[in-house]
Amino acid sequence: MLKSLQNQALADTIIAPLRRALYLFPLLLCSQAAIATPQGATGLIVNFRLYTVSHSTSATHDVAAFQLSPAMGNGCTWAWIDPSDTKALAVVLAAKTIDASVTINFDNAVPSPWGDTSMCVLQLISY
């Protein structure tokens, strides 16, 4: 009797949660399709913006953004650069200065800090 109670306790504490996790596994696999993946684009930087600390919207302060030609696509018209990412900003400015074509990766699931979904976060840039 004691042995069957121990087995039941083991089943309740270990096996039952594992069984519930197995039921959720297909759901997790299906939900991965909804997660955005980085998108890529190549082109010339045709427009550049730097929102200064004087801008009326505080969320924009020190955020840089640029547009490519041809357009980026996937709902993104601008790529924005986090204010702390000074190296990415330097690469963008260098590429713009010499009119170099750039290749970027951006994530359309991360809108601008002020919620503009047409502006997507820059993840990688090279020229």
LUMTOR-972778 format. One record per residue: x, y, z of N, C-alpha, C in turn. Coordinates in steps of 0.05 Angstrom, whole numbers, plus 5000, padded with zeros to 4 digits. Layout:
! LUMTOR-972778
@n.X X | n.Y Y | n.Z Z | ca.X X | ca.Y Y | ca.Z Z | c.X X | c.Y Y | c.Z Z
...
! end
This chain:
! LUMTOR-972778
@n.X 5016 | n.Y 4976 | n.Z 5000 | ca.X 5000 | ca.Y 5000 | ca.Z 5000 | c.X 5017 | c.Y 5025 | c.Z 5000
@n.X 5038 | n.Y 5025 | n.Z 5017 | ca.X 5056 | ca.Y 5048 | ca.Z 5018 | c.X 5070 | c.Y 5053 | c.Z 4991
@n.X 5078 | n.Y 5031 | n.Z 4978 | ca.X 5091 | ca.Y 5033 | ca.Z 4953 | c.X 5073 | c.Y 5046 | c.Z 4932
@n.X 5047 | n.Y 5038 | n.Z 4931 | ca.X 5029 | ca.Y 5050 | ca.Z 4912 | c.X 5024 | c.Y 5079 | c.Z 4918
@n.X 5024 | n.Y 5088 | n.Z 4943 | ca.X 5020 | ca.Y 5116 | ca.Z 4950 | c.X 5045 | c.Y 5132 | c.Z 4941
@n.X 5069 | n.Y 5120 | n.Z 4945 | ca.X 5093 | ca.Y 5133 | ca.Z 4936 | c.X 5093 | c.Y 5136 | c.Z 4905
@n.X 5084 | n.Y 5115 | n.Z 4891 | ca.X 5083 | ca.Y 5117 | ca.Z 4862 | c.X 5062 | c.Y 5138 | c.Z 4853
@n.X 5040 | n.Y 5140 | n.Z 4867 | ca.X 5020 | ca.Y 5159 | ca.Z 4861 | c.X 5030 | c.Y 5188 | c.Z 4866
@n.X 5045 | n.Y 5191 | n.Z 4887 | ca.X 5056 | ca.Y 5218 | ca.Z 4893 | c.X 5077 | c.Y 5225 | c.Z 4872
@n.X 5092 | n.Y 5206 | n.Z 4863 | ca.X 5111 | ca.Y 5211 | ca.Z 4842 | c.X 5097 | c.Y 5219 | c.Z 4816
@n.X 5076 | n.Y 5205 | n.Z 4810 | ca.X 5060 | ca.Y 5211 | ca.Z 4786 | c.X 5048 | c.Y 5239 | c.Z 4788
@n.X 5038 | n.Y 5246 | n.Z 4811 | ca.X 5026 | ca.Y 5272 | ca.Z 4815 | c.X 5046 | c.Y 5295 | c.Z 4813
@n.X 5070 | n.Y 5291 | n.Z 4823 | ca.X 5089 | ca.Y 5313 | ca.Z 4824 | c.X 5107 | c.Y 5315 | c.Z 4800
@n.X 5112 | n.Y 5293 | n.Z 4786 | ca.X 5130 | ca.Y 5294 | ca.Z 4763 | c.X 5116 | c.Y 5288 | c.Z 4737
@n.X 5102 | n.Y 5267 | n.Z 4735 | ca.X 5091 | ca.Y 5258 | ca.Z 4710 | c.X 5068 | c.Y 5276 | c.Z 4701
@n.X 5050 | n.Y 5284 | n.Z 4718 | ca.X 5028 | ca.Y 5301 | ca.Z 4710 | c.X 5037 | c.Y 5327 | c.Z 4698
@n.X 5056 | n.Y 5342 | n.Z 4711 | ca.X 5065 | ca.Y 5367 | ca.Z 4698 | c.X 5078 | c.Y 5362 | c.Z 4671
@n.X 5093 | n.Y 5340 | n.Z 4668 | ca.X 5105 | ca.Y 5333 | ca.Z 4643 | c.X 5084 | c.Y 5328 | c.Z 4621
@n.X 5063 | n.Y 5315 | n.Z 4629 | ca.X 5041 | ca.Y 5309 | ca.Z 4610 | c.X 5028 | c.Y 5335 | c.Z 4601
@n.X 5024 | n.Y 5353 | n.Z 4620 | ca.X 5012 | ca.Y 5379 | ca.Z 4613 | c.X 5031 | c.Y 5395 | c.Z 4594
@n.X 5057 | n.Y 5393 | n.Z 4599 | ca.X 5076 | ca.Y 5407 | ca.Z 4582 | c.X 5076 | c.Y 5395 | c.Z 4554
@n.X 5073 | n.Y 5369 | n.Z 4552 | ca.X 5071 | ca.Y 5356 | ca.Z 4525 | c.X 5047 | c.Y 5365 | c.Z 4510
@n.X 5025 | n.Y 5370 | n.Z 4524 | ca.X 5001 | ca.Y 5380 | ca.Z 4511 | c.X 5006 | c.Y 5409 | c.Z 4500
@n.X 5022 | n.Y 5424 | n.Z 4513 | ca.X 5028 | ca.Y 5452 | ca.Z 4505 | c.X 5049 | c.Y 5453 | c.Z 4483
@n.X 5064 | n.Y 5433 | n.Z 4479 | ca.X 5086 | ca.Y 5433 | ca.Z 4460 | c.X 5077 | c.Y 5439 | c.Z 4432
@n.X 5056 | n.Y 5426 | n.Z 4421 | ca.X 5046 | ca.Y 5434 | ca.Z 4394 | c.X 5037 | c.Y 5463 | c.Z 4392
@n.X 5025 | n.Y 5473 | n.Z 4413 | ca.X 5017 | ca.Y 5501 | ca.Z 4414 | c.X 5041 | c.Y 5519 | c.Z 4412
@n.X 5062 | n.Y 5513 | n.Z 4426 | ca.X 5087 | ca.Y 5529 | ca.Z 4424 | c.X 5099 | c.Y 5529 | c.Z 4396
@n.X 5098 | n.Y 5505 | n.Z 4384 | ca.X 5109 | ca.Y 5504 | ca.Z 4356 | c.X 5093 | c.Y 5521 | c.Z 4337
@n.X 5066 | n.Y 5521 | n.Z 4340 | ca.X 5049 | ca.Y 5537 | ca.Z 4323 | c.X 5053 | c.Y 5566 | c.Z 4328
@n.X 5057 | n.Y 5574 | n.Z 4353 | ca.X 5060 | ca.Y 5602 | ca.Z 4359 | c.X 5086 | c.Y 5614 | c.Z 4349
@n.X 5106 | n.Y 5598 | n.Z 4342 | ca.X 5131 | ca.Y 5609 | ca.Z 4332 | c.X 5126 | c.Y 5623 | c.Z 4305
@n.X 5106 | n.Y 5615 | n.Z 4290 | ca.X 5101 | ca.Y 5627 | ca.Z 4264 | c.X 5093 | c.Y 5657 | c.Z 4267
@n.X 5083 | n.Y 5664 | n.Z 4290 | ca.X 5074 | ca.Y 5692 | ca.Z 4294 | c.X 5097 | c.Y 5710 | c.Z 4303
@n.X 5119 | n.Y 5699 | n.Z 4310 | ca.X 5142 | ca.Y 5715 | ca.Z 4319 | c.X 5156 | c.Y 5726 | c.Z 4295
@n.X 5161 | n.Y 5752 | n.Z 4294 | ca.X 5174 | ca.Y 5764 | ca.Z 4272 | c.X 5203 | c.Y 5756 | c.Z 4270
@n.X 5213 | n.Y 5754 | n.Z 4246 | ca.X 5241 | ca.Y 5748 | ca.Z 4243 | c.X 5254 | c.Y 5772 | c.Z 4230
@n.X 5280 | n.Y 5776 | n.Z 4234 | ca.X 5293 | ca.Y 5799 | ca.Z 4221 | c.X 5290 | c.Y 5798 | c.Z 4191
@n.X 5285 | n.Y 5822 | n.Z 4180 | ca.X 5282 | ca.Y 5825 | ca.Z 4151 | c.X 5308 | c.Y 5838 | c.Z 4141
@n.X 5313 | n.Y 5835 | n.Z 4116 | ca.X 5337 | ca.Y 5848 | ca.Z 4104 | c.X 5330 | c.Y 5866 | c.Z 4081
@n.X 5348 | n.Y 5885 | n.Z 4076 | ca.X 5345 | ca.Y 5903 | ca.Z 4053 | c.X 5372 | c.Y 5914 | c.Z 4045
@n.X 5374 | n.Y 5921 | n.Z 4020 | ca.X 5399 | ca.Y 5933 | ca.Z 4010 | c.X 5392 | c.Y 5958 | c.Z 3994
@n.X 5406 | n.Y 5979 | n.Z 3997 | ca.X 5401 | ca.Y 6003 | ca.Z 3982 | c.X 5418 | c.Y 6027 | c.Z 3991
@n.X 5412 | n.Y 6050 | n.Z 3980 | ca.X 5426 | ca.Y 6075 | ca.Z 3987 | c.X 5409 | c.Y 6089 | c.Z 4009
@n.X 5423 | n.Y 6102 | n.Z 4027 | ca.X 5409 | ca.Y 6118 | ca.Z 4047 | c.X 5401 | c.Y 6144 | c.Z 4034
@n.X 5375 | n.Y 6148 | n.Z 4031 | ca.X 5365 | ca.Y 6172 | ca.Z 4017 | c.X 5355 | c.Y 6193 | c.Z 4036
@n.X 5346 | n.Y 6186 | n.Z 4060 | ca.X 5337 | ca.Y 6205 | ca.Z 4080 | c.X 5349 | c.Y 6198 | c.Z 4107
@n.X 5356 | n.Y 6218 | n.Z 4122 | ca.X 5367 | ca.Y 6213 | ca.Z 4149 | c.X 5355 | c.Y 6234 | c.Z 4168
@n.X 5348 | n.Y 6225 | n.Z 4192 | ca.X 5337 | ca.Y 6242 | ca.Z 4213 | c.X 5351 | c.Y 6237 | c.Z 4239
@n.X 5355 | n.Y 6258 | n.Z 4254 | ca.X 5364 | ca.Y 6255 | ca.Z 4282 | c.X 5345 | c.Y 6273 | c.Z 4299
@n.X 5330 | n.Y 6260 | n.Z 4316 | ca.X 5312 | ca.Y 6275 | ca.Z 4334 | c.X 5328 | c.Y 6286 | c.Z 4357
@n.X 5328 | n.Y 6312 | n.Z 4360 | ca.X 5344 | ca.Y 6324 | ca.Z 4381 | c.X 5330 | c.Y 6324 | c.Z 4408
@n.X 5344 | n.Y 6332 | n.Z 4429 | ca.X 5331 | ca.Y 6333 | ca.Z 4456 | c.X 5311 | c.Y 6356 | c.Z 4457
@n.X 5310 | n.Y 6373 | n.Z 4437 | ca.X 5291 | ca.Y 6395 | ca.Z 4437 | c.X 5264 | c.Y 6387 | c.Z 4425
@n.X 5263 | n.Y 6363 | n.Z 4414 | ca.X 5238 | ca.Y 6353 | ca.Z 4401 | c.X 5216 | c.Y 6352 | c.Z 4423
@n.X 5192 | n.Y 6359 | n.Z 4415 | ca.X 5169 | ca.Y 6360 | ca.Z 4434 | c.X 5162 | c.Y 6333 | c.Z 4445
@n.X 5168 | n.Y 6311 | n.Z 4431 | ca.X 5162 | ca.Y 6284 | ca.Z 4441 | c.X 5187 | c.Y 6273 | c.Z 4454
@n.X 5187 | n.Y 6269 | n.Z 4480 | ca.X 5211 | ca.Y 6261 | ca.Z 4494 | c.X 5221 | c.Y 6233 | c.Z 4485
@n.X 5202 | n.Y 6215 | n.Z 4477 | ca.X 5211 | ca.Y 6188 | ca.Z 4468 | c.X 5228 | c.Y 6189 | c.Z 4444
@n.X 5228 | n.Y 6211 | n.Z 4429 | ca.X 5244 | ca.Y 6213 | ca.Z 4404 | c.X 5272 | c.Y 6223 | c.Z 4409
@n.X 5278 | n.Y 6233 | n.Z 4433 | ca.X 5303 | ca.Y 6246 | ca.Z 4438 | c.X 5327 | c.Y 6228 | c.Z 4431
@n.X 5345 | n.Y 6238 | n.Z 4415 | ca.X 5370 | ca.Y 6225 | ca.Z 4407 | c.X 5366 | c.Y 6200 | c.Z 4389
@n.X 5342 | n.Y 6196 | n.Z 4380 | ca.X 5338 | ca.Y 6173 | ca.Z 4362 | c.X 5344 | c.Y 6182 | c.Z 4333
@n.X 5360 | n.Y 6165 | n.Z 4319 | ca.X 5366 | ca.Y 6170 | ca.Z 4291 | c.X 5350 | c.Y 6150 | c.Z 4274
@n.X 5343 | n.Y 6159 | n.Z 4250 | ca.X 5328 | ca.Y 6142 | ca.Z 4232 | c.X 5336 | c.Y 6148 | c.Z 4203
@n.X 5333 | n.Y 6128 | n.Z 4186 | ca.X 5340 | ca.Y 6132 | ca.Z 4158 | c.X 5322 | c.Y 6115 | c.Z 4140
@n.X 5320 | n.Y 6123 | n.Z 4115 | ca.X 5305 | ca.Y 6109 | ca.Z 4094 | c.X 5324 | c.Y 6100 | c.Z 4073
@n.X 5317 | n.Y 6078 | n.Z 4060 | ca.X 5333 | ca.Y 6067 | ca.Z 4038 | c.X 5318 | c.Y 6070 | c.Z 4012
@n.X 5333 | n.Y 6070 | n.Z 3990 | ca.X 5322 | ca.Y 6067 | ca.Z 3964 | c.X 5337 | c.Y 6045 | c.Z 3950
@n.X 5324 | n.Y 6024 | n.Z 3941 | ca.X 5295 | ca.Y 6019 | ca.Z 3943 | c.X 5285 | c.Y 6015 | c.Z 3972
@n.X 5259 | n.Y 6019 | n.Z 3975 | ca.X 5247 | ca.Y 6018 | ca.Z 4001 | c.X 5251 | c.Y 5992 | c.Z 4015
@n.X 5250 | n.Y 5992 | n.Z 4042 | ca.X 5256 | ca.Y 5969 | ca.Z 4058 | c.X 5234 | c.Y 5947 | c.Z 4055
@n.X 5209 | n.Y 5954 | n.Z 4056 | ca.X 5187 | ca.Y 5935 | ca.Z 4053 | c.X 5179 | c.Y 5924 | c.Z 4080
@n.X 5161 | n.Y 5904 | n.Z 4080 | ca.X 5150 | ca.Y 5891 | ca.Z 4103 | c.X 5138 | c.Y 5911 | c.Z 4123
@n.X 5126 | n.Y 5932 | n.Z 4112 | ca.X 5113 | ca.Y 5952 | ca.Z 4129 | c.X 5131 | c.Y 5973 | c.Z 4142
@n.X 5157 | n.Y 5971 | n.Z 4136 | ca.X 5177 | ca.Y 5989 | ca.Z 4147 | c.X 5185 | c.Y 6009 | c.Z 4126
@n.X 5183 | n.Y 6035 | n.Z 4133 | ca.X 5193 | ca.Y 6055 | ca.Z 4115 | c.X 5218 | c.Y 6069 | c.Z 4125
@n.X 5223 | n.Y 6067 | n.Z 4151 | ca.X 5246 | ca.Y 6078 | ca.Z 4164 | c.X 5259 | c.Y 6056 | c.Z 4182
@n.X 5285 | n.Y 6057 | n.Z 4185 | ca.X 5299 | ca.Y 6041 | ca.Z 4205 | c.X 5309 | c.Y 6061 | c.Z 4226
@n.X 5304 | n.Y 6054 | n.Z 4252 | ca.X 5313 | ca.Y 6072 | ca.Z 4273 | c.X 5335 | c.Y 6059 | c.Z 4289
@n.X 5352 | n.Y 6077 | n.Z 4300 | ca.X 5376 | ca.Y 6069 | ca.Z 4315 | c.X 5373 | c.Y 6077 | c.Z 4343
@n.X 5377 | n.Y 6059 | n.Z 4362 | ca.X 5376 | ca.Y 6065 | ca.Z 4390 | c.X 5397 | c.Y 6087 | c.Z 4397
@n.X 5390 | n.Y 6106 | n.Z 4414 | ca.X 5408 | ca.Y 6128 | ca.Z 4420 | c.X 5435 | c.Y 6118 | c.Z 4432
@n.X 5435 | n.Y 6095 | n.Z 4444 | ca.X 5460 | ca.Y 6085 | ca.Z 4456 | c.X 5478 | c.Y 6071 | c.Z 4435
@n.X 5468 | n.Y 6066 | n.Z 4411 | ca.X 5483 | ca.Y 6051 | ca.Z 4391 | c.X 5498 | c.Y 6071 | c.Z 4373
@n.X 5519 | n.Y 6083 | n.Z 4384 | ca.X 5535 | ca.Y 6103 | ca.Z 4370 | c.X 5551 | c.Y 6091 | c.Z 4347
@n.X 5558 | n.Y 6066 | n.Z 4349 | ca.X 5573 | ca.Y 6053 | ca.Z 4327 | c.X 5556 | c.Y 6050 | c.Z 4302
@n.X 5531 | n.Y 6041 | n.Z 4306 | ca.X 5513 | ca.Y 6038 | ca.Z 4283 | c.X 5508 | c.Y 6066 | c.Z 4270
@n.X 5505 | n.Y 6086 | n.Z 4287 | ca.X 5501 | ca.Y 6113 | ca.Z 4277 | c.X 5525 | c.Y 6122 | c.Z 4261
@n.X 5549 | n.Y 6116 | n.Z 4270 | ca.X 5573 | ca.Y 6123 | ca.Z 4256 | c.X 5574 | c.Y 6110 | c.Z 4228
@n.X 5566 | n.Y 6084 | n.Z 4227 | ca.X 5567 | ca.Y 6070 | ca.Z 4201 | c.X 5546 | c.Y 6082 | c.Z 4182
@n.X 5523 | n.Y 6089 | n.Z 4192 | ca.X 5502 | ca.Y 6101 | ca.Z 4175 | c.X 5512 | c.Y 6128 | c.Z 4164
@n.X 5524 | n.Y 6144 | n.Z 4181 | ca.X 5534 | ca.Y 6170 | ca.Z 4173 | c.X 5557 | c.Y 6167 | c.Z 4152
@n.X 5574 | n.Y 6148 | n.Z 4157 | ca.X 5596 | ca.Y 6143 | ca.Z 4138 | c.X 5585 | c.Y 6135 | c.Z 4111
@n.X 5566 | n.Y 6116 | n.Z 4111 | ca.X 5555 | ca.Y 6106 | ca.Z 4086 | c.X 5540 | c.Y 6129 | c.Z 4071
@n.X 5526 | n.Y 6145 | n.Z 4086 | ca.X 5511 | ca.Y 6167 | ca.Z 4074 | c.X 5531 | c.Y 6187 | c.Z 4062
@n.X 5553 | n.Y 6193 | n.Z 4076 | ca.X 5572 | ca.Y 6212 | ca.Z 4067 | c.X 5585 | c.Y 6204 | c.Z 4040
@n.X 5591 | n.Y 6179 | n.Z 4037 | ca.X 5604 | ca.Y 6170 | ca.Z 4012 | c.X 5584 | c.Y 6157 | c.Z 3992
@n.X 5558 | n.Y 6160 | n.Z 3997 | ca.X 5538 | ca.Y 6148 | ca.Z 3980 | c.X 5542 | c.Y 6119 | c.Z 3975
@n.X 5549 | n.Y 6104 | n.Z 3996 | ca.X 5553 | ca.Y 6075 | ca.Z 3993 | c.X 5527 | c.Y 6060 | c.Z 3997
@n.X 5524 | n.Y 6039 | n.Z 3982 | ca.X 5501 | ca.Y 6021 | ca.Z 3986 | c.X 5505 | c.Y 6006 | c.Z 4012
@n.X 5483 | n.Y 6003 | n.Z 4028 | ca.X 5485 | ca.Y 5989 | ca.Z 4053 | c.X 5466 | c.Y 5964 | c.Z 4052
@n.X 5473 | n.Y 5945 | n.Z 4068 | ca.X 5456 | ca.Y 5922 | ca.Z 4073 | c.X 5449 | c.Y 5922 | c.Z 4102
@n.X 5423 | n.Y 5920 | n.Z 4107 | ca.X 5413 | ca.Y 5921 | ca.Z 4135 | c.X 5396 | c.Y 5898 | c.Z 4142
@n.X 5394 | n.Y 5892 | n.Z 4167 | ca.X 5373 | ca.Y 5875 | ca.Z 4179 | c.X 5358 | c.Y 5892 | c.Z 4198
@n.X 5331 | n.Y 5889 | n.Z 4197 | ca.X 5314 | ca.Y 5904 | ca.Z 4215 | c.X 5292 | c.Y 5885 | c.Z 4225
@n.X 5280 | n.Y 5893 | n.Z 4247 | ca.X 5258 | ca.Y 5876 | ca.Z 4258 | c.X 5232 | c.Y 5892 | c.Z 4258
@n.X 5213 | n.Y 5883 | n.Z 4242 | ca.X 5188 | ca.Y 5897 | ca.Z 4240 | c.X 5169 | c.Y 5892 | c.Z 4264
@n.X 5178 | n.Y 5876 | n.Z 4283 | ca.X 5162 | ca.Y 5872 | ca.Z 4308 | c.X 5170 | c.Y 5892 | c.Z 4329
@n.X 5190 | n.Y 5908 | n.Z 4324 | ca.X 5199 | ca.Y 5928 | ca.Z 4344 | c.X 5195 | c.Y 5956 | c.Z 4332
@n.X 5173 | n.Y 5969 | n.Z 4339 | ca.X 5168 | ca.Y 5995 | ca.Z 4328 | c.X 5185 | c.Y 6016 | c.Z 4342
@n.X 5183 | n.Y 6041 | n.Z 4333 | ca.X 5198 | ca.Y 6062 | ca.Z 4345 | c.X 5191 | c.Y 6065 | c.Z 4375
@n.X 5208 | n.Y 6078 | n.Z 4391 | ca.X 5202 | ca.Y 6082 | ca.Z 4419 | c.X 5175 | c.Y 6096 | c.Z 4424
@n.X 5165 | n.Y 6111 | n.Z 4405 | ca.X 5140 | ca.Y 6125 | ca.Z 4408 | c.X 5117 | c.Y 6110 | c.Z 4395
@n.X 5122 | n.Y 6086 | n.Z 4385 | ca.X 5101 | ca.Y 6068 | ca.Z 4376 | c.X 5095 | c.Y 6069 | c.Z 4346
@n.X 5111 | n.Y 6083 | n.Z 4330 | ca.X 5107 | ca.Y 6084 | ca.Z 4301 | c.X 5115 | c.Y 6058 | c.Z 4289
@n.X 5096 | n.Y 6043 | n.Z 4278 | ca.X 5101 | ca.Y 6016 | ca.Z 4267 | c.X 5113 | c.Y 6017 | c.Z 4240
@n.X 5114 | n.Y 6041 | n.Z 4227 | ca.X 5128 | ca.Y 6043 | ca.Z 4201 | c.X 5158 | c.Y 6046 | c.Z 4205
@n.X 5166 | n.Y 6050 | n.Z 4230 | ca.X 5195 | ca.Y 6052 | ca.Z 4236 | c.X 5203 | c.Y 6027 | c.Z 4251
@n.X 5223 | n.Y 6013 | n.Z 4240 | ca.X 5231 | ca.Y 5987 | ca.Z 4251 | c.X 5260 | c.Y 5989 | c.Z 4261
@n.X 5266 | n.Y 5974 | n.Z 4282 | ca.X 5292 | ca.Y 5976 | ca.Z 4295 | c.X 5314 | c.Y 5964 | c.Z 4277
@n.X 5336 | n.Y 5978 | n.Z 4275 | ca.X 5359 | ca.Y 5968 | ca.Z 4260 | c.X 5374 | c.Y 5948 | c.Z 4277
@n.X 5380 | n.Y 5925 | n.Z 4265 | ca.X 5395 | ca.Y 5904 | ca.Z 4279 | c.X 5423 | c.Y 5899 | c.Z 4268
@n.X 5427 | n.Y 5906 | n.Z 4243 | ca.X 5454 | ca.Y 5901 | ca.Z 4231 | c.X 5456 | c.Y 5920 | c.Z 4207
@n.X 5480 | n.Y 5930 | n.Z 4203 | ca.X 5485 | ca.Y 5947 | ca.Z 4179 | c.X 5514 | c.Y 5942 | c.Z 4170
@n.X 5517 | n.Y 5940 | n.Z 4143 | ca.X 5544 | ca.Y 5937 | ca.Z 4132 | c.X 5544 | c.Y 5951 | c.Z 4105
@n.X 5567 | n.Y 5959 | n.Z 4096 | ca.X 5571 | ca.Y 5971 | ca.Z 4070 | c.X 5597 | c.Y 5964 | c.Z 4058
! end
